[in-house]
Amino acid sequence: MLSLLSELSTCSCSEHSTPSFNQQGASRRALRRHPLTRTVIQYCTVPLASSTMAETVSISKHMQTLKEQKKTAFIPFLMSGDPDLATTAKAIQTLDKLGADVIELGVPYSDPLADGPTIQAAATRALLEQHVTLDQVLSMVKEVSPHISAPIILFIYFNPIKARTPVKLCQQAKAAGVSGVLVPDIPLEETGEIRDAATEAGLELILLTTPTTPRDRMQAIAKASQGFVYLVSVTGVTGSRVSMESRVEGLISMLHEVTDKSVAVGFGISAPDAAQQVMSWGAEGVIVGSALVKALGEAPTPEAGLQAMKALAQQLRDATRS
């Protein structure tokens, strides 16, 4: 199957510690050989207790309101179940109270092709140490979503969607309180089935474009994307970078030439100065993942992780409002 990687002609990540895709493949093969993997990565297909569709916030309307108010959206990413699901729930509520405009929530998966070492490690911990399943993630969201105002985007790879069927996954996600879905490993041409299921369920499908995406294809992706257009800032995987690549400014400008939808930049933003840099280039949203995942999941205790994540998130949130 084609994937987000088909948008990338090269993988020239500037962070020396980021492994190549071959190295990542080796770690994934090791994970698959783990005796627990066969059980853990087969997501349970038991339906949620209630199929009633929840009232959720429209990401498109929310982003448009922020744009009209000349505010930049702060969009943090968390990996569900790292260090555990109870802490993930607390982290979601903490980010909401800090003023997160949208929250991306990753579903742990054994082959996270778009993710760098930090998020890949977080997914592995959630799978092999916490035995997190998709149903558990949705149940946690269902408990938390009534108590927050920020819309939730489910960041999920396509294989578990296919196993459950797009229709069932989207219905269950909507019932849990999810507002949108982002599937990083399917190209534009293969989004029809998940798009139809998402639309029927009342979810928005966010699509990604990359530095190597040609202009005409970028325009097609922007036209099809809902909520906002996710601009991947690097030709590589997720992960913190020392600085933003200057060509991102031109990519943001190009997107603004082909769409009036909000553009949110992700992959590589880890500090307030990087957030302010992409804001100055015209981005309407700043997505931060690895730095927050590392702060939360690699702390000595869950409580320490929450405090570290909160402190960093506050700095980033303040940067988007300065």
C-alpha positions in Angstrom: 0.0 0.0 0.0 1.1 3.5 -0.7 1.5 5.7 2.3 2.6 9.1 3.6 6.1 7.9 2.6 5.0 8.1 -1.1 4.9 11.9 -0.6 8.6 11.9 0.4 11.3 11.4 -2.2 14.1 11.4 0.3 14.5 10.9 4.1 17.2 13.4 5.1 16.4 14.1 8.7 18.8 16.6 10.3 18.7 15.0 13.7 21.6 12.6 13.9 20.0 10.4 16.5 17.0 9.7 14.3 17.3 6.1 12.9 16.8 5.3 9.2 13.7 3.5 8.1 15.8 0.3 7.9 16.8 0.7 11.5 13.3 1.4 12.5 12.2 -1.7 10.6 14.6 -3.7 12.7 13.0 -2.4 15.9 9.6 -3.2 14.5 10.6 -6.7 13.6 11.9 -7.2 17.1 8.6 -5.9 18.5 6.6 -8.4 16.3 8.7 -11.3 17.6 7.9 -10.4 21.2 5.7 -13.1 22.7 3.1 -10.5 23.7 2.9 -8.8 20.4 0.5 -11.3 18.8 -2.0 -10.7 21.5 -1.4 -7.0 22.0 -1.6 -5.6 18.5 -4.7 -7.5 17.6 -7.1 -4.8 18.6 -10.3 -6.0 20.2 -13.5 -5.5 18.2 -16.0 -5.5 21.0 -18.3 -2.5 20.4 -18.5 0.3 22.9 -21.4 0.1 25.4 -23.3 2.9 23.8 -23.6 3.7 20.1 -25.2 7.1 20.6 -23.4 9.7 18.7 -21.7 12.3 20.9 -21.9 16.0 20.4 -18.4 17.1 19.3 -16.7 20.3 18.3 -16.3 21.0 14.6 -12.6 21.3 13.9 -13.2 23.4 10.8 -15.4 25.9 12.6 -13.0 26.1 15.5 -10.0 26.7 13.3 -11.9 29.3 11.2 -12.9 31.2 14.4 -9.2 31.2 15.5 -8.2 32.4 12.1 -10.7 35.3 12.1 -9.5 36.2 15.6 -5.9 36.2 14.2 -4.9 33.5 16.8 -2.6 30.5 16.1 -3.9 27.1 17.1 -1.8 25.2 19.6 -2.2 21.5 18.8 -0.4 19.1 21.1 0.0 15.4 20.5 -0.1 12.6 23.1 0.4 8.8 22.8 -2.4 7.0 24.4 -1.3 4.7 27.2 2.1 6.1 27.8 2.9 5.9 30.7 -0.6 4.6 31.2 -4.2 5.4 30.2 -5.1 7.1 33.5 -2.2 9.5 33.0 -3.2 10.1 29.4 -6.7 11.1 30.6 -5.1 13.5 33.1 -2.8 14.9 30.4 -5.7 15.6 28.0 -7.5 17.5 30.7 -4.4 19.4 31.7 -3.7 20.4 28.1 -7.4 21.5 27.7 -7.1 23.7 30.9 -3.9 25.2 29.5 -5.8 26.3 26.4 -4.9 23.7 23.8 -7.1 24.5 20.8 -7.1 20.9 19.3 -5.6 17.7 20.8 -4.1 14.9 18.7 -4.3 11.5 20.3 -2.2 8.7 19.0 -3.3 5.1 19.0 -0.3 2.8 19.7 0.6 0.7 16.8 3.5 -1.8 16.1 4.5 -0.3 12.7 4.4 3.5 13.1 6.1 4.4 9.8 5.6 8.2 10.2 7.0 8.3 13.7 10.5 8.9 15.0 12.2 7.2 17.9 10.4 9.1 20.7 6.9 8.4 19.6 7.8 4.9 18.4 9.2 4.1 21.9 6.0 5.5 23.5 3.8 3.3 21.4 6.0 0.3 22.2 5.7 1.0 26.0 1.9 1.4 25.6 1.6 -1.9 23.7 4.0 -4.1 25.6 4.0 -2.7 29.1 0.4 -1.5 29.4 -1.2 -3.8 26.8 -3.3 -0.9 25.5 -6.0 -1.7 23.0 -8.0 0.5 20.6 -11.2 -0.2 22.7 -9.4 1.0 25.8 -8.4 4.2 24.1 -11.9 4.9 22.9 -13.3 4.1 26.4 -10.9 6.6 27.9 -11.8 9.2 25.4 -15.5 8.7 26.1 -14.9 9.3 29.8 -12.8 12.4 29.2 -14.4 14.2 26.2 -17.5 15.5 28.1 -15.2 17.4 30.4 -13.0 19.2 27.9 -13.7 21.9 25.2 -10.8 21.1 22.8 -11.8 18.8 19.9 -9.9 15.5 19.7 -8.3 14.1 16.6 -7.5 10.4 16.6 -4.1 9.7 15.0 -4.4 6.1 13.8 -2.7 3.9 11.3 -4.9 2.2 8.7 -4.4 -1.5 9.6 -6.5 -1.4 12.8 -9.1 0.6 10.9 -9.3 -2.0 8.2 -9.5 -4.8 10.7 -12.4 -3.2 12.4 -13.9 -1.7 9.2 -13.8 2.1 8.6 -17.6 2.4 9.2 -17.4 0.7 12.6 -14.3 2.6 13.7 -15.7 6.0 12.7 -19.0 5.3 14.5 -17.3 4.2 17.7 -14.9 7.2 17.5 -17.7 9.6 17.1 -19.7 7.9 20.0 -16.6 8.4 22.2 -16.4 12.1 21.5 -13.7 12.2 18.8 -14.1 15.1 16.3 -11.6 14.0 13.5 -9.3 11.3 12.3 -5.9 11.5 10.8 -4.5 8.4 9.0 -0.8 8.9 8.1 -0.2 5.8 6.0 -2.8 6.1 3.2 -2.4 8.4 0.2 -5.0 10.7 -1.2 -6.1 8.2 -3.8 -7.0 5.6 -1.1 -8.9 7.8 1.3 -12.4 7.3 -0.3 -13.5 4.5 2.0 -12.4 6.1 5.3 -13.6 9.5 4.0 -17.1 8.2 3.4 -17.2 6.5 6.7 -16.0 9.6 8.5 -18.5 11.8 6.8 -21.4 9.5 7.6 -20.3 9.4 11.2 -19.9 13.2 11.4 -16.1 13.1 11.7 -13.6 15.3 9.8 -10.6 13.6 7.9 -7.4 15.6 8.1 -4.8 15.0 5.4 -1.1 15.6 5.3 1.2 17.2 2.7 5.0 17.2 2.7 8.0 19.2 1.5 8.3 17.0 -1.6 4.6 17.1 -2.6 4.2 18.7 -6.0 2.1 21.9 -6.2 -0.9 20.3 -8.1 -1.0 17.4 -5.7 -0.7 19.7 -2.8 -3.7 21.6 -4.1 -5.7 18.4 -4.4 -4.8 17.3 -0.9 -5.7 20.7 0.5 -9.1 20.6 -1.2 -9.9 17.2 0.2 -8.6 17.8 3.7 -11.1 18.8 6.4 -10.5 20.7 9.6 -7.1 22.0 8.4 -4.2 21.0 6.2 -1.4 19.3 8.0 1.9 20.4 6.7 4.8 18.0 7.5 7.8 20.2 7.8 10.6 17.7 7.1 11.4 14.9 4.7 11.6 12.4 7.5 9.8 11.1 10.6 8.5 12.9 13.7 11.0 14.1 16.3 12.4 17.2 17.9 14.8 19.4 15.7 17.2 22.1 16.7 15.7 24.5 14.2 13.0 24.7 11.5 14.0 24.3 7.8 13.7 27.7 6.0 11.9 26.1 3.1 8.9 25.6 5.4 8.1 29.3 4.8 7.7 28.7 1.1 5.6 25.6 1.6 3.2 27.6 3.9 3.0 30.3 1.2 2.3 27.8 -1.5 -0.5 26.2 0.5 -2.0 29.6 1.1 -2.0 30.2 -2.7 -4.0 27.0 -3.3 -6.4 26.9 -0.3 -8.1 29.2 2.2 -8.1 26.5 4.8 -5.9 26.8 7.9 -2.4 25.4 7.6 -1.0 23.6 10.7 2.7 22.7 10.8 4.0 19.6 12.5 7.0 17.3 12.7 10.0 18.9 14.4 8.5 21.7 16.5 9.7 21.3 20.1 10.3 24.7 21.6 8.6 28.1 21.8 11.1 29.8 19.4 10.3 27.2 16.7 6.6 27.7 17.2 7.0 31.4 16.8 9.1 30.9 13.7 6.4 29.0 11.8 3.8 31.5 13.1 5.8 34.4 11.6 5.8 32.5 8.3 2.0 32.4 8.3 1.0 29.1 9.8 -2.4 29.1 11.5 -1.6 26.1 13.7 1.4 24.7 15.5 1.6 20.9 16.2 3.9 19.6 18.9 4.3 15.9 19.5 7.7 14.3 20.4 8.8 16.9 22.9 5.5 16.6 24.9 5.5 12.7 24.6 9.1 12.6 25.9 8.3 14.9 28.8 5.3 12.8 29.8 6.4 9.3 29.1 10.1 9.3 30.0 9.8 10.9 33.5 10.6 8.8 36.6 6.9 8.8 37.7 3.6 9.7 36.0 3.2 12.6 38.3 6.6 14.0 37.4 5.7 13.4 33.7 2.5 15.4 34.0 4.4 18.3 35.6 7.1 18.3 33.0 4.5 18.1 30.1 2.5 20.9 31.7 5.5 23.2 32.0 6.5 22.7 28.4 2.9 22.9 27.1 2.5 26.2 28.9 5.5 27.7 27.3 4.3 26.5 23.9 0.8 27.8 24.4 2.1 31.2 25.5 4.3 31.3 22.4 1.3 30.9 20.1 -0.5 33.8 21.8 2.5 36.2 21.9 
